[in-house]
């Protein structure tokens, strides 16, 4: 019986081996559904990369972490009903570098950090592909402005939350485990430099809703100047405070002169449908774009308009 089994398995192995050998004569497969980073060396790849970096803006709108890492602990927002993010608002002993999750909705300490550096890495990649003279596309200045804006915007968010952070100005393609933490002064200087570059490169008017404009750069550049002039930085900002306040005022006036406030403050939250009228009000300077397509529905969809009730008249 044992001999019979051995003979059977041997014949089966020979049969399968013959099939594989015969198939190799006519199957010549070529992978065409997956890209490598070499794709970003082509004009088409650069165009798609310039669109893809906008995805990073969605972080600030798709979950409660948009508010926990930005507005909690102030008088603008308060804790949600389930208390999953109360440590961000209470600033008690539970607010540590390692936050214990109350449930799956709890925002971890590294949440903003990870998201911002993903955006910074993508911006660095785009800048590395369009800076050389080899790329001469008509959108070169705009793409550079968008990349500089996103990097400066992200560093401003990071320094506001964590103080000085590592300044990463080149893309990483392999894991990097050692970084040097920059000072808050150097981090703010980087954010201001990037936003100034964005201001110089971006167009005054944009072709579609959601595209980053010069006004968006001016607005956040003014915010960066105000941050550097804040009393929180009095230990090192004495030489720049006066000029920063003047620049912030000039930029703010510039943006205000080019935009009209909504007729009613509540109009900004009068959601009716995707890409509706409330999303196209002239008061809106920068907005993250989402899709109403069912295929895009995931944990990354826009939920923030569901968190608040607005009295509409």
Secondary structure, 3 states (H helix, E strand, C coil): CHHHHHHHHHHHHHHHHHHHHHHCCCCCCCCCCCCCHHHHHCHHHHHHHHHHHHHHHHHHCCCCHHHHCCCCCCCCCCCCCCCCCHHHHHCCCCCCCCCCCCCCCCCCCCHHHHHHHHHHHHHHHHHHHHCCCCCCCCCHHHHHHHHHHHHHHHHHHHHHHHCCCECCCCCCCCCCCCCCECCHHHHHHHHHHHHHHHHHHCCCCCCCCCCCCHHHHHHHHHHHHHHHHCHHHCCCCCCCHHHHHHHHHHHHHHHHHCCCCCCCHHHHHCCCCCCCHHHHCCCCCCCCCCCCCHHHCCCCCCCHHHCCCCCCC
